[in-house]
Amino acid sequence: MKQGPDCYYANLPRAGLGRRLGAACYDLLLAAAVYVFAGILGFAFFALTSRLGITSVASDQALADVLRQNRLYHGVYQCWLMLWVLGFYCFFWSHAGQTLGMQVWRLRVQHTNGQNISPVTALARAFWSLLGLGNIWLVFSQQRLALQDKLTDSEIVQLPKP
């Protein structure tokens, strides 16, 4: 018989689509806050580099316009923002097994044996979720697994009431 803290999380019932969507709504608000925070940091960094002459900006152009219109700057900035949001999910999934929205809805992401997922698995889950569309697979799955669950040997379980 397996011993240790992970055995508590093994064999819990898998979460359905409704609970997952509820947690996703909460987490979407948090992800938006992370996005805004990263945007402020990224814009401040861009302003600093333009002030120091590292990035070229005409004196009569607004920084926001340059950031939006220059393909290179815009691409780097968007990657920066997405990395922060992705990092938010991957960090919480791999360290605690839960984001704040998942805590509220008593959900936990884990491997099927009850162990926490690794950061690489969290990244794969984020990719295979297809921006949430992977959850449609739940409608057709008798095992209550979404596409990202199936492809990463993980699951989202419903935790019992405390």
Residue frames as a rotation matrix with the C-alpha (Angstrom) as fourth column:
MET 1
0.579 0.815 0.000 0.00
0.815 -0.579 0.000 0.00
0.000 0.000 -1.000 0.00
LYS 2
-0.124 -0.624 0.772 1.31
0.574 -0.679 -0.457 3.42
0.809 0.387 0.442 -0.94
GLN 3
0.298 0.127 -0.946 2.19
0.910 -0.336 0.242 5.72
-0.287 -0.933 -0.216 1.93
GLY 4
-0.759 -0.648 -0.058 2.82
0.624 -0.750 0.218 9.47
-0.185 0.130 0.974 1.99
PRO 5
-0.520 0.552 -0.651 0.95
-0.098 -0.796 -0.597 12.72
-0.848 -0.247 0.468 1.36
ASP 6
-0.730 0.206 -0.652 0.06
-0.684 -0.225 0.694 11.90
-0.004 0.952 0.305 -2.25
CYS 7
-0.896 0.404 -0.184 -2.00
0.369 0.908 0.199 8.82
0.247 0.111 -0.963 -1.40
TYR 8
-0.487 0.743 -0.458 -4.69
0.293 -0.355 -0.888 11.12
-0.823 -0.567 -0.045 0.05
TYR 9
-0.192 0.377 -0.906 -5.31
-0.692 -0.707 -0.147 12.55
-0.696 0.599 0.396 -3.42
ALA 10
-0.950 -0.140 -0.279 -5.38
-0.299 0.662 0.688 9.23
0.088 0.737 -0.671 -5.27
ASN 11
-0.735 0.673 -0.086 -8.76
0.629 0.724 0.283 7.80
0.253 0.154 -0.955 -6.29
LEU 12
-0.541 0.598 -0.591 -10.76
0.057 -0.675 -0.735 11.00
-0.839 -0.431 0.331 -5.85
PRO 13
0.320 0.724 0.611 -13.68
0.735 0.217 -0.642 11.57
-0.598 0.655 -0.463 -8.25
ARG 14
-0.697 -0.566 0.440 -12.85
0.711 -0.472 0.521 13.46
-0.087 0.676 0.732 -11.42
ALA 15
-0.461 0.473 -0.751 -14.32
0.020 -0.840 -0.542 16.91
-0.887 -0.265 0.378 -11.89
GLY 16
0.148 0.636 0.757 -17.02
0.885 0.256 -0.389 17.56
-0.441 0.728 -0.525 -14.44
LEU 17
-0.303 -0.249 0.920 -17.28
0.820 -0.559 0.118 20.30
0.485 0.790 0.374 -17.03
GLY 18
0.635 0.664 0.395 -19.39
0.371 -0.711 0.597 22.64
0.677 -0.233 -0.698 -14.87
ARG 19
0.824 -0.383 -0.417 -16.90
0.374 -0.185 0.909 22.78
-0.425 -0.905 -0.009 -12.01
ARG 20
-0.160 -0.931 0.329 -14.00
0.911 -0.011 0.413 23.20
-0.381 0.366 0.849 -14.41
LEU 21
-0.100 0.190 0.977 -15.73
0.695 -0.689 0.205 26.11
0.712 0.699 -0.063 -16.14
GLY 22
0.901 0.432 -0.029 -16.54
0.299 -0.573 0.763 27.72
0.313 -0.697 -0.645 -12.80
ALA 23
0.461 -0.820 -0.339 -12.91
0.543 -0.042 0.839 27.56
-0.702 -0.571 0.426 -11.74
ALA 24
-0.290 -0.575 0.765 -11.84
0.957 -0.170 0.236 28.81
-0.006 0.801 0.599 -15.16
CYS 25
0.493 0.531 0.689 -14.01
0.513 -0.817 0.263 31.93
0.703 0.224 -0.675 -14.76
TYR 26
0.937 -0.223 -0.267 -12.31
0.157 -0.413 0.897 32.76
-0.311 -0.883 -0.352 -11.46
ASP 27
0.131 -0.981 0.143 -8.88
0.639 0.194 0.745 32.05
-0.758 -0.006 0.652 -12.91
LEU 28
0.119 -0.031 0.992 -9.59
0.926 -0.356 -0.122 34.16
0.357 0.934 -0.014 -15.98
LEU 29
0.928 0.230 0.291 -9.92
0.107 -0.917 0.384 37.19
0.356 -0.326 -0.876 -13.70
LEU 30
0.663 -0.747 -0.051 -6.61
0.062 -0.013 0.998 36.35
-0.746 -0.665 0.038 -12.04
ALA 31
-0.006 -0.655 0.756 -4.94
0.914 0.302 0.270 35.74
-0.405 0.693 0.597 -15.41
ALA 32
0.541 0.260 0.799 -6.20
0.621 -0.765 -0.172 39.15
0.567 0.589 -0.576 -16.56
ALA 33
0.976 -0.219 0.006 -4.60
-0.154 -0.666 0.730 40.73
-0.156 -0.713 -0.683 -13.49
VAL 34
0.260 -0.921 0.291 -1.31
0.422 0.379 0.823 38.92
-0.869 -0.091 0.487 -14.21
TYR 35
0.145 -0.117 0.983 -1.56
0.986 -0.060 -0.153 40.11
0.077 0.991 0.106 -17.84
VAL 36
0.856 0.218 0.469 -2.05
0.210 -0.975 0.070 43.73
0.473 0.038 -0.880 -16.75
PHE 37
0.790 -0.613 -0.033 0.82
-0.115 -0.201 0.973 43.52
-0.603 -0.764 -0.229 -14.25
ALA 38
0.035 -0.786 0.617 3.11
0.725 0.445 0.526 42.04
-0.688 0.429 0.585 -16.90
GLY 39
0.422 0.203 0.884 1.95
0.834 -0.470 -0.290 44.73
0.357 0.859 -0.368 -19.31
ILE 40
0.994 -0.071 0.085 2.93
-0.101 -0.892 0.440 47.46
0.045 -0.446 -0.894 -16.88
LEU 41
0.422 -0.893 0.156 6.34
0.050 0.195 0.979 45.89
-0.905 -0.405 0.127 -16.32
GLY 42
0.030 -0.388 0.921 6.88
0.918 0.375 0.128 45.35
-0.396 0.842 0.368 -20.04
PHE 43
0.683 0.284 0.673 5.83
0.574 -0.779 -0.254 48.87
0.452 0.559 -0.695 -20.94
ALA 44
0.914 -0.400 -0.072 8.06
-0.222 -0.640 0.736 50.34
-0.341 -0.656 -0.673 -18.22
PHE 45
0.140 -0.892 0.429 10.98
0.393 0.448 0.803 48.32
-0.909 0.056 0.414 -19.56
PHE 46
0.171 -0.002 0.985 10.24
0.983 -0.060 -0.171 49.50
0.059 0.998 -0.008 -23.11
ALA 47
0.941 0.198 0.275 10.06
0.182 -0.980 0.084 53.10
0.286 -0.029 -0.958 -21.91
LEU 48
0.650 -0.758 -0.041 13.38
-0.143 -0.174 0.974 52.70
-0.746 -0.628 -0.221 -20.11
THR 49
-0.048 -0.701 0.712 15.10
0.715 0.473 0.515 51.18
-0.697 0.534 0.478 -23.16
SER 50
0.420 0.220 0.881 13.77
0.832 -0.481 -0.276 53.93
0.362 0.849 -0.385 -25.41
ARG 51
0.997 -0.071 0.000 14.92
-0.062 -0.875 0.479 56.58
-0.034 -0.478 -0.878 -22.93
LEU 52
0.350 -0.925 0.148 18.39
-0.066 0.134 0.989 55.03
-0.935 -0.356 -0.015 -22.89
GLY 53
0.159 -0.237 -0.958 18.44
-0.928 -0.367 -0.063 54.88
-0.337 0.900 -0.278 -26.69
ILE 54
-0.661 -0.381 0.647 18.49
-0.238 0.923 0.301 51.07
-0.712 0.045 -0.701 -26.86
THR 55
-0.147 0.682 0.716 15.22
0.887 0.412 -0.210 50.97
-0.439 0.604 -0.666 -28.83
SER 56
-0.959 -0.258 0.120 14.60
0.282 -0.809 0.515 53.53
-0.035 0.528 0.848 -31.53
VAL 57
0.103 0.989 -0.103 11.58
0.962 -0.125 -0.242 55.74
-0.252 -0.075 -0.965 -31.06
ALA 58
-0.360 -0.150 0.921 10.99
0.555 -0.828 0.083 59.05
0.750 0.541 0.381 -32.83
SER 59
-0.957 -0.122 -0.264 10.60
0.289 -0.502 -0.815 61.93
-0.033 -0.856 0.516 -30.41
ASP 60
-0.657 0.753 -0.037 7.15
-0.752 -0.651 0.101 62.84
0.052 0.094 0.994 -31.76
GLN 61
-0.171 0.584 -0.793 5.74
-0.266 0.748 0.608 59.29
0.949 0.315 0.027 -31.46
ALA 62
0.357 0.365 0.860 3.91
-0.930 0.059 0.362 57.97
0.081 -0.929 0.361 -28.44
LEU 63
-0.661 -0.695 0.281 5.53
-0.730 0.682 -0.030 54.89
-0.170 -0.225 -0.959 -26.93
ALA 64
-0.156 0.688 0.708 2.27
-0.158 0.691 -0.706 52.94
-0.975 -0.222 0.001 -26.97
ASP 65
0.756 0.430 -0.493 1.87
-0.512 -0.081 -0.855 53.60
-0.408 0.899 0.158 -30.71
VAL 66
-0.049 -0.868 -0.495 5.40
-0.966 0.167 -0.197 52.41
0.254 0.468 -0.846 -31.43
LEU 67
-0.705 -0.201 0.680 4.86
-0.512 0.808 -0.292 49.31
-0.491 -0.554 -0.672 -29.32
ARG 68
0.198 0.889 0.413 1.65
-0.103 0.438 -0.893 48.55
-0.975 0.134 0.179 -31.18
GLN 69
0.829 0.234 -0.509 2.83
-0.465 -0.219 -0.858 49.35
-0.312 0.947 -0.073 -34.72
ASN 70
-0.101 -0.929 -0.355 6.38
-0.984 0.146 -0.105 47.97
0.149 0.339 -0.929 -34.81
ARG 71
0.615 0.447 -0.650 6.10
-0.461 0.872 0.164 44.23
0.640 0.199 0.742 -35.53
LEU 72
-0.215 -0.787 -0.578 9.25
0.207 0.542 -0.815 43.26
0.954 -0.295 0.046 -33.68
TYR 73
-0.868 -0.107 0.484 8.48
-0.395 -0.442 -0.806 45.25
0.300 -0.891 0.341 -30.54
HIS 74
0.045 0.983 0.179 4.84
-0.985 0.013 0.175 44.17
0.169 -0.185 0.968 -30.62
GLY 75
0.462 0.095 -0.882 5.76
-0.247 0.969 -0.026 40.49
0.852 0.230 0.471 -31.04
VAL 76
-0.572 -0.744 -0.345 8.29
0.212 0.272 -0.939 40.53
0.792 -0.610 0.002 -28.21
TYR 77
-0.729 0.360 0.582 5.82
-0.668 -0.558 -0.492 42.37
0.147 -0.748 0.647 -25.97
GLN 78
0.352 0.919 -0.177 3.01
-0.864 0.392 0.317 39.87
0.360 0.041 0.932 -26.68
CYS 79
0.173 -0.384 -0.907 5.35
0.107 0.923 -0.371 36.93
0.979 -0.033 0.201 -26.01
TRP 80
-0.841 -0.488 0.234 6.33
-0.109 -0.272 -0.956 38.58
0.531 -0.829 0.176 -22.72
LEU 81
-0.317 0.816 0.484 2.66
-0.946 -0.311 -0.095 38.87
0.073 -0.487 0.870 -21.71
MET 82
0.560 0.563 -0.608 1.82
-0.572 0.794 0.208 35.29
0.600 0.231 0.766 -22.68
LEU 83
-0.257 -0.742 -0.620 4.85
0.133 0.608 -0.783 33.93
0.957 -0.283 -0.058 -20.81
TRP 84
-0.839 -0.009 0.544 3.63
-0.497 -0.392 -0.774 35.60
0.220 -0.920 0.325 -17.62
VAL 85
0.149 0.975 0.167 0.12
-0.988 0.141 0.057 34.20
0.032 -0.174 0.984 -17.94
LEU 86
0.502 -0.048 -0.863 1.44
-0.258 0.945 -0.202 30.76
0.825 0.324 0.462 -18.85
GLY 87
-0.585 -0.800 -0.131 3.88
-0.021 0.176 -0.984 30.96
0.811 -0.573 -0.120 -15.95
PHE 88
-0.427 0.541 0.725 1.02
-0.899 -0.340 -0.276 31.79
0.097 -0.770 0.631 -13.58
TYR 89
0.649 0.743 -0.164 -0.84
-0.734 0.668 0.125 28.60
0.203 0.039 0.978 -14.48
CYS 90
0.369 -0.563 -0.739 2.23
-0.018 0.791 -0.611 26.37
0.929 0.239 0.282 -14.68
PHE 91
-0.651 -0.636 0.414 3.59
-0.389 -0.188 -0.902 27.56
0.651 -0.749 -0.125 -11.35
PHE 92
-0.263 0.615 0.743 0.39
-0.954 -0.049 -0.297 26.96
-0.147 -0.787 0.599 -9.40
TRP 93
0.718 0.532 -0.449 -0.48
-0.618 0.784 -0.061 23.69
0.320 0.322 0.891 -11.15
SER 94
0.270 -0.694 -0.667 2.97
0.051 0.702 -0.710 22.19
0.962 0.157 0.225 -10.54
HIS 95
-0.723 -0.621 0.303 3.57
-0.238 -0.188 -0.953 23.50
0.648 -0.761 -0.011 -7.01
ALA 96
-0.708 0.508 0.491 0.20
-0.598 -0.061 -0.800 23.39
-0.376 -0.859 0.347 -5.29
GLY 97
-0.840 0.434 0.325 -1.92
0.525 0.801 0.288 21.50
-0.135 0.413 -0.901 -7.80
GLN 98
0.227 0.973 -0.049 -4.40
0.960 -0.232 -0.157 24.37
-0.164 -0.011 -0.986 -7.67
THR 99
-0.672 -0.196 0.715 -4.92
0.317 -0.948 0.038 27.92
0.670 0.252 0.699 -8.77
LEU 100
-0.931 0.356 0.081 -7.05
-0.255 -0.475 -0.842 30.20
-0.261 -0.805 0.533 -6.62
GLY 101
-0.177 0.906 -0.385 -10.11
-0.968 -0.090 0.233 29.48
0.176 0.414 0.893 -8.77
MET 102
-0.127 0.058 -0.990 -9.52
-0.160 0.984 0.079 25.76
0.979 0.168 -0.116 -8.38
GLN 103
-0.947 -0.214 -0.238 -9.28
0.201 0.179 -0.963 26.18
0.249 -0.960 -0.127 -4.60
VAL 104
-0.638 0.766 0.083 -12.64
-0.725 -0.560 -0.402 27.93
-0.261 -0.317 0.912 -4.49
TRP 105
0.285 0.768 -0.573 -14.25
-0.907 0.410 0.098 25.14
0.310 0.492 0.814 -6.53
ARG 106
0.288 -0.265 0.920 -12.31
-0.638 0.664 0.391 22.43
-0.714 -0.700 0.022 -4.60
LEU 107
0.993 -0.057 -0.107 -10.46
-0.055 0.577 -0.815 21.12
0.109 0.815 0.569 -7.65
ARG 108
0.288 -0.950 0.120 -6.94
-0.464 -0.029 0.885 19.82
-0.838 -0.311 -0.449 -7.96
VAL 109
0.753 -0.186 -0.631 -4.84
-0.565 0.309 -0.765 18.92
0.337 0.933 0.128 -11.01
GLN 110
0.122 -0.686 0.717 -2.61
-0.726 0.432 0.536 15.89
-0.677 -0.586 -0.445 -10.53
HIS 111
-0.680 -0.311 -0.664 -1.23
-0.650 0.675 0.350 12.78
0.339 0.669 -0.661 -12.13
THR 112
0.227 0.868 -0.442 -3.58
-0.514 0.492 0.702 9.82
0.827 0.068 0.558 -12.01
ASN 113
-0.052 -0.310 -0.949 -1.58
0.607 0.745 -0.276 8.41
0.793 -0.590 0.149 -9.07
GLY 114
0.766 0.482 -0.425 -2.27
0.628 -0.422 0.653 11.52
0.136 -0.767 -0.627 -6.96
GLN 115
-0.121 -0.898 -0.422 1.15
0.855 -0.311 0.415 13.16
-0.504 -0.311 0.806 -7.33
ASN 116
0.379 0.139 -0.915 1.67
-0.117 -0.974 -0.196 16.78
-0.918 0.181 -0.353 -8.34
ILE 117
0.834 -0.128 0.537 2.34
0.552 0.215 -0.806 17.38
-0.013 0.968 0.250 -12.01
SER 118
-0.168 -0.965 -0.200 5.73
0.839 -0.246 0.486 18.67
-0.518 -0.086 0.851 -13.10
PRO 119
-0.067 0.083 -0.994 6.27
-0.212 -0.975 -0.067 22.10
-0.975 0.207 0.083 -14.68
VAL 120
-0.913 -0.283 -0.295 6.80
-0.347 0.156 0.925 20.35
-0.216 0.946 -0.241 -18.05
THR 121
-0.656 0.748 0.102 3.49
0.754 0.645 0.125 18.52
0.027 0.159 -0.987 -17.69
ALA 122
0.025 0.653 -0.757 1.82
0.514 -0.658 -0.550 21.79
-0.857 -0.376 -0.352 -16.69
LEU 123
-0.464 -0.276 -0.842 3.18
-0.505 -0.698 0.508 23.41
-0.728 0.661 0.184 -19.83
ALA 124
-0.992 0.122 -0.025 1.93
0.058 0.629 0.775 20.49
0.110 0.768 -0.631 -21.93
ARG 125
-0.333 0.922 -0.197 -1.50
0.862 0.213 -0.460 20.74
-0.382 -0.323 -0.866 -20.27
ALA 126
-0.041 0.285 -0.958 -1.67
-0.012 -0.959 -0.284 24.42
-0.999 0.000 0.042 -21.14
PHE 127
-0.775 -0.305 -0.553 -0.75
-0.536 -0.146 0.831 23.68
-0.335 0.941 -0.051 -24.76
TRP 128
-0.924 0.376 -0.077 -3.16
0.278 0.795 0.540 20.76
0.264 0.477 -0.838 -25.20
SER 129
-0.392 0.831 -0.395 -6.02
0.528 -0.149 -0.836 22.61
-0.753 -0.537 -0.380 -23.55
LEU 130
-0.563 0.113 0.819 -6.22
0.782 -0.248 0.572 24.61
0.268 0.962 0.051 -26.80
LEU 131
-0.895 0.142 0.423 -7.25
-0.231 -0.959 -0.166 27.75
0.381 -0.247 0.891 -24.88
GLY 132
-0.567 0.674 0.474 -9.97
-0.609 0.044 -0.792 25.80
-0.555 -0.737 0.385 -23.09
LEU 133
0.131 0.658 -0.741 -11.37
-0.977 0.215 0.018 23.97
0.171 0.722 0.671 -26.10
GLY 134
-0.663 -0.464 -0.588 -9.81
-0.372 0.885 -0.280 20.71
0.650 0.033 -0.759 -24.92
ASN 135
-0.826 0.405 0.393 -12.51
-0.347 0.185 -0.919 20.59
-0.445 -0.896 -0.012 -22.25
ILE 136
0.046 0.852 -0.521 -15.11
-0.999 0.025 -0.047 19.83
-0.028 0.523 0.852 -24.93
TRP 137
-0.484 -0.340 -0.806 -13.62
-0.436 0.893 -0.115 16.34
0.759 0.296 -0.581 -24.93
LEU 138
-0.925 0.147 0.350 -15.28
-0.304 0.267 -0.915 15.88
-0.228 -0.953 -0.202 -21.51
VAL 139
-0.035 0.985 -0.171 -18.68
-0.929 -0.095 -0.358 15.73
-0.368 0.147 0.918 -23.20
PHE 140
0.490 0.187 -0.852 -17.63
-0.700 0.666 -0.256 12.59
0.519 0.722 0.457 -25.08
SER 141
-0.506 -0.821 -0.262 -15.39
-0.435 0.506 -0.745 10.98
0.745 -0.263 -0.614 -22.44
GLN 142
0.565 0.688 -0.456 -16.81
0.021 0.541 0.841 8.28
0.825 -0.484 0.291 -20.21
GLN 143
0.050 -0.652 -0.757 -13.73
0.913 0.337 -0.230 8.57
0.405 -0.679 0.612 -17.96
ARG 144
0.915 0.347 -0.205 -14.37
0.396 -0.865 0.308 12.32
-0.071 -0.363 -0.929 -17.42
LEU 145
-0.072 -0.981 -0.178 -11.04
0.642 -0.182 0.745 13.27
-0.763 -0.061 0.643 -18.98
ALA 146
0.773 0.188 -0.606 -10.46
-0.258 -0.779 -0.571 16.37
-0.580 0.598 -0.554 -21.08
LEU 147
0.891 -0.454 -0.025 -8.08
0.109 0.266 -0.958 16.31
0.441 0.851 0.287 -24.04
GLN 148
0.175 -0.869 0.463 -5.26
-0.671 -0.449 -0.590 17.82
0.720 -0.207 -0.662 -21.97
ASP 149
0.341 0.000 0.940 -5.87
-0.836 0.458 0.303 15.21
-0.431 -0.889 0.156 -19.25
LYS 150
0.941 0.115 0.317 -5.63
0.023 0.916 -0.401 12.31
-0.337 0.385 0.859 -21.69
LEU 151
0.759 -0.642 0.114 -2.52
0.139 -0.012 -0.990 13.57
0.637 0.767 0.080 -23.43
THR 152
-0.048 -0.812 0.582 -0.58
-0.615 -0.435 -0.658 14.35
0.787 -0.389 -0.479 -20.24
ASP 153
-0.172 0.056 -0.984 -1.65
0.472 0.881 -0.033 11.43
0.865 -0.470 -0.177 -18.03
SER 154
-0.998 -0.069 0.005 -3.21
0.032 -0.531 -0.847 13.84
0.061 -0.845 0.532 -15.56
GLU 155
-0.191 0.979 -0.070 -6.65
0.777 0.195 0.598 14.58
0.599 0.060 -0.798 -14.20
ILE 156
-0.677 0.131 0.724 -8.62
-0.459 -0.845 -0.276 17.21
0.575 -0.519 0.632 -12.37
VAL 157
-0.486 0.464 -0.741 -10.24
0.663 0.748 0.034 15.79
0.570 -0.475 -0.671 -9.27
GLN 158
0.248 0.647 0.721 -12.89
-0.266 -0.670 0.693 17.15
0.932 -0.363 0.006 -6.98
LEU 159
-0.804 -0.592 -0.062 -11.66
-0.050 0.171 -0.984 17.46
0.593 -0.788 -0.167 -3.41
PRO 160
-0.089 0.796 -0.598 -13.96
0.844 0.380 0.380 16.49
0.530 -0.471 -0.705 -0.54
LYS 161
0.548 0.338 0.765 -15.49
-0.107 -0.879 0.465 19.16
0.830 -0.337 -0.445 1.67
PRO 162
-0.543 -0.828 0.139 -13.27
-0.224 -0.017 -0.975 20.00
0.809 -0.560 -0.176 4.64
